[in-house]
Amino acid sequence: MAGIKLAEPWLPEVYELVTGDTELLHQCREEDERIQNAYLKNMEAQEEDFSGLCFSRVKFENCSFEGCNFEKAEFSDVMFVSCNFSNCLFRDSFLRRVSFQRSKGTGARMTESSLKDVSIMECSMQYLNLDDSKLESFRVEDSDLENGNFAQCRCKGVTFSQVSLQNASFFKTPLKGMDFTTCDIKGLVLSDECSEVRGAVMDLYQAAELAKRLGIVIK
């Protein structure tokens, strides 16, 4: 798993710089136009509707979209840097070659979505919800995903490194081949038989904690 490479976002050398309000986003949504080759900086919005928008070759930096609706949105070759999308709705969205860096997404809901070549680096995303999503070439590093939800996900090429996954739910999500040795996985939510972790890579202490949940006595 460690050798899996992600396709990085392809971003243009020259952007159209857009700062301040979100008028461009609303205009493109009304006219059903794609937002592309844009550098969106210092935008702020709360509980606004951006559902169905398509972003291509876009960089977001220092933007805040708390509680906004991005349902059924499409993100291709997109980078988020130092952004806040806490409590945003991304249900049934499509993400390809997307990078989240030093961003906050507490309570963001990306359920029933498709994520491929997506990286999350140095982010705080407690309570992130990815239930029923497809994750392919998906990497998380140096991030906080405590109390996250990854139930019934279809995974291929998923890696976690130095990630806090305390109390995260992987209910009915096969974790075979995933390496959790650098992660905090205390209190994982699993099925009663813990079948999800069959084939997962753990250190001795992590394995011992799971063994106790299965009623195994270790001497």
N, C-alpha and C positions, 0 to 999 in steps of 0.2 A: 504493500500500500504506500510506503514512504516514497517509492519511485514514481508515483503517478504525477504526471505533469498536467497543469491546467493551461488552456489557451487564455492568454491575457487579453483584456479589452484593447481593441484597436481604436486609438483616438487620433484625430487629425492634428497636424502641426499648427493649423490656424483655426481658431474658434470664433464664433460670434459671441461676444461677451454680453450677458444679460444679468443685471443686478437689481436688487430691490424687490418690488412687488411681483405678483404672480400673474400679471395680466397676459403675458405671452402664453402661459399654460392654459388659461381659460379660453383664450382666443383659438388656440390650436384644437382644443377639445370641441368647441362649438363648430369649427370648420372641418373637423375630422382630418386634421393635418398632422404629420409626423414632426416631432421636435428633433432636429438633427444638427450635428456639427456645432453644438452650442456649449458654452461655458457658463453655467448658472451659479452665481455667487451671491452669498448674503441674502438669499430669499427667505421670507418668513410667512408661514401660513398656519392657521389653526382650524381644524374641522372643515376644510374645504374639499370640494368634490373634483378629483382629477381622474376619475375612473375611465378606463378605456384608452388612456393616452399611450402613445408609442414614442419611446425615446431611443435614438440611435446615435452612437458616437457622441455621447454627452458626458461632461464632467460636472458634478455637483460639488461645491465647496462651501463650507460654513453656512449651510442651509438648514432651516428648521421647518419641519412639516408635521407638527404634533396633531395626532388624531385625524389625519386626512385620509381620504378614500382614494386608493389607487387600485381598486378592484378591476380585474381583467386588463391590467396595464401590461405593456411590453417594454422590456429593457434589454437592448442589445448593444454591446460595447459601451458600457456605462461604468463610471467610477464615482463613488461617494467618498468624499474626504471631509472629516470633521463635521458630519451632518447629524441631525437629530430627527428620527422618524418614529418616535415613541408613540405607541397606541395607534399606529396607522394600519389600515386594512389593505392587504395585497392579495386577497383571496383570488384564486384562479388566475394568477399572473404568470408571465413568461419571462424568465431571466436567462440570458445567454452572455457569457463573457462579461461578468459583472464583478466589481471589486468594492468591498466595503472596508474603509480604513479609518481607524480612530473615530468611529461613529457610535451613536447611541440609538438603540432600537427597543427599549423596554416595552414589552407587551405588544410588539408588532405581530400582526397575524398574516402569515403567508400560507395558509392552508390551501390544499388542493392545487398547488402551483407546480410549475416545472422549472427546476434550476439546474443549469449545466454550465460547467466552467465558472463556478462562483466561489470567491474567496472572501473570508471574513477575518480581518487582521486587526488586533488591538482594539476590539470593540466591546461595548457593554450592552448586552442584549438579553437581560434577564426576562423570563416569561415569553421569549420568542416562541411563536406557535407555527410549526411546519407540518402539522398533522396531515396525513393523506397526500403528501407531496412526493414528487419524483426528484431525487437528488442524484446527479451524475457528475463526477469530477467536481466534488464539493469539498472545500478545505477550510478549516477553522484553526486559527493560531492565536495564542496569547490573548484570549478573550473570555468574557464572563457570560455563560449561557445558563446560569442557575435557574432552576424551575422551568426550563424550556420544555416544549412538547414536540416530540418526533414520532408520534404514534402512527403505526401502519404506513410508514414511508417505504418507498421502493428505492433502494440505495445501490449505487455502483461507483466505486472509486471515491469513497467518503473517508476523509482523514481528520483527526483531531490531535492537536499538539499544544500542550500547556493551556488547556481549557478547563474552566470550572463548569462541571455538569452536575453539581449537587442537586438532588431531587428532580432531575430531568426525567421525563417519561419517554421510554423507547418501547412502549407497549406494542407487541406484535410487529416490531421492526427487526428483522434479522441483522445481527451485528457481526456476522462471520467475517474474519479477516481484519477487522478494525482494531487498531492499537490504541489502548487507553492508558498505557503505562505512565505517561506524563500528565495525565488528567486527574481531576478530583471527581470521583464518581460515587461519592457517598449518597445513599438514599435513592438510587435509581429506581424508577417505577417500571416494573416488569410484570409479566403474567405470573401466576402462582408457581408454575413450574420453571420459571426463568429460562425458558427455551431460547429466548432472544439472544442470549450471550454465548450460545454454543459456537465455538470456533473463534471467539473474540480473543484478543491478546491483552492480558492483564499481568500485573506483578503479583507477588505472593500475597501481599496484604489485601489487595483488591479481591483476589480470588477467595481468600479466607473469609472476607466479609460476606460474599455471595454464598459461600458454602454454609454459613450459619443460617442464612435465610431458607436454605433447603433442608435444615435440620441435621446437617452433618457436624459431628463433633470432631474437632481437630485437636490432637494431643501433641 
